[in-house]
Amino acid sequence: MVKNLDPKWAWEPYSPGEKQPWTKARVGHLYRRLAFGANVAELRQGVATEPQKLITNLLAGRNPSPTYDAATEEYLASNAEKFNQDVQASGWWLYRMLHGPAPATEKLTLFWHNHFATSNTKVQNVGHMVRQYRLMNRNALGKFDVMLQEMSKDPAMMIWLDTVQSKKGMPNENYARELMELFSLGIGNYTEKDIREAARAFTGWELKDGKFAANASQFDDSPKTVMGQTGNFKGEDIVRICTKQPACAKFIVKKMFRFLVSESEDISPALAAPLEKSFADGFDIRKLVETIVRSNLFHSEHAYRTRIKAPVDYVIGMTHALESRMGTINGSLNLATALENLGQNVFHPPSVKGWDGGPTWLNGQTLLFRQNLALDLARRPAGPDKPALALALAEAHHCKSPQDQAALFLDLFLQGDVPVETRNRINEYASTVTKQKTPRFWSKRDIVEQQAVSLCHLVMTLPEYQLD
């Protein structure tokens, strides 16, 4: 169990050895947690790369592409923002996850989107939502206290939690409450009086021409007492007071541990202590993330497949692994719709608490949607006049027989890490797939394609593939 681990060993940098060799399974684990999964080339190159260097490369991302940036920004301005179409904004972000130069940054941006859960269902302004995305994206591996100050004045957040309605004599408590409960401290580390007093510090905050503005005439400038400190505090002071509480570092470390290591076990006080001490000294998110993903613990069985794949990870992971280019941003709109069916519509978290995650991702309906989506992706054409993605991938890697194709898909999606019984059942299916009845009008090519699609779909719907 995690709570019994020696913290010194747990947070030491991982170095491959006889007991913990650097394998394709560990490469896949790293790509799932720090990005959205790996394709064949990334798995092969990853095994040949020293693990700490691979982590450095993933965190750094690739060089930005001016062509990519220009195309995505033009789409955003001329479509999503111009016509206030949030499904197009969702497709735009999914396209960035698939094709952007920094998948690790996008993955952490998704984490912060769930932390500062803001929904366009209420905001009703794609421009504001995109600007909040950019705020989280540029701070995803930056300084938490800086991001929290910026988020407090973010237009989407100010509408979402009603700061714009907070006036002198009529303070709205929503932002002060969630600042403490969900964004910095956690329940039990503040009082109702702290919330009431802090709410007065955010009075007079409003939007002017879509940007933050402080209206001095609506600001309550009387003394306020928050967490034992008294002063004529403004909103910025309340944010600073919150981040200076010992509970702040504890709260963020616990959430990051759940995100990167395990959602089935809580981090123990002894294990958390070194991370909390380091994080409190500067609120450096990159340093916290690096300490975790470079550690012995992260690369051990205690972290391996200890999370249930969130819908975004499931969808983007399959699409990336199958090397579907989704040629245009419009091509990713179908993924946005699919994610809504699976329970994770980006830019639309269900509440200020975000998505619960874990077992809540899976139920009879969402499992059926996952199976149907996996089939749809496997048989989607790789391009004009090209075979299904499953067959195109198999042919690109010279896997002609069903047995070879089964081995390819098991290696790609699960790095071969499945129980012997499961592997045997898939191999048995592969040996009989050529004997299955098919429509009389099917060509030999149709039959070959269907075989590859069936095997690929079978692997993508295995219980093991639902784990992250």
ABEGO torsion letter per residue (X at the ends): XAAABBAAAAABBBBBBAABBBBAAAAAAAAAAABAEBBAAAAAAAAABBAAAAAAAAAAEBBBBAAAAAAAAAAAAABAAAAGBAAAAAAAAAAAAAABABAAAAAAAAAAAAAABBBAAAAGBAAAAAAAAAAAAAAAABBAAAAAAAAAABAAAAAAAGAAABBBGBBBAAAAAAAAAAAAAEBGABBAAAAAAAAAAABGBBBBGGBBBBBAAABBABBBBBGGBBEBBBAAAAAAAAAABAAAAAAAAAAAAAAAABAABBBBAAAAAAAAAAAABGGBAAAAAAAAAABAAAABAAABGABBBBAAAAAAAAAAAAGBAGABAAAAAAAAAAAAAAGBBBGBBABAAEBAEEAAABBAAAAAAAAAAAAAAAABBAEBGBBBAAAAAAAAAGBABAAAAAAAAAAAAAGGBBBAAAAAAAAAAAAAAAABBBBAABBAAAAAAAAAAAAAAAAAABAAAABX
